[in-house]
Amino acid sequence: MKNREQIKILVFIGLLLFYCVEVLAQDNKLSETTSVVHDANDKDLQWGPCPDFMPQGCEIAVLHGDPAKKNVDILFKVPAGADIPNHAHTSAERMVLISGELEVTYEGEPSQTLITGSYAYGPAKKAHTAKCGDSGPCVLFIAFEEPLDAYIIEK
């Protein structure tokens, strides 16, 4: 009798796991075939902290994708006047400045100032710094090809 109950429980758990895998697979298919629209001011966006070496008040919101996987889109926000220290990413990054004014300096290149609507491309593993102007917070849309990361570069 005991074995029969254990078998029923194992069958139930197996069916439950199968169902969960199927639901997750359907969710992934939906996320690949369903359009997504966000505004930088959406109240539904879930803003989280940046890596510890970033300036205080720095926040990130995932717009689409999984930060631990390839092809993730985020919003990156820093307060006016914030200095972003020398860092790099494993992935190349494609950026559009949504608000503020941001001076960006890639290693070995002259500084460039992004204004609202500016597009920028940053090569993978290329060290860079940035400074947000004083006119208001800087919000960047960033698309990463590889999983999201940022690591500090000590000079």
Steps between C-alpha positions, in 0.01 A plus 500: 500500500779739590678440167180570308455837674865588434455415132188720482692786661793456259266490200324814627834680548613390152180631342530824694861548382398425140220757526739763641751440221225532240370824655851648507557395139174669398597817691834507316323456165263783587784730601664434162183561300325770703590864451621710792456874551646695793550863587792608718244637748279188516388438854509125420876500441688326776814700572781322680847589622814528288830332587654636821772698321244712314394838643238524772151531351588287196214271391431239233166380362476196273281575199525170318688176539682335785814679629669161543448413132587645161313796349371700795369858483517729802455856616798638693445810713746716695438830682607834357867569563584131557841366400499147359836339577728323254335169415431256217245240393551151357247595232494772242232755585269708281365807676253784449494787749138560600556792735780717632842569354776242535871540430653160415869420466617167358859398564733649237227720347395862549198573722165528328186667630168325451187713499141375513441272202872427440600148401829349616672166452749362751723207403514196728760515777602860417550706815305824528391771742208741491367809672136602510449873452337723759176565306321188630534125536646301211289211375649269240337220305767229467480180295753232596586212267638281779376460859495825696811579700720793594837474665727772634834565329774610737757733343 
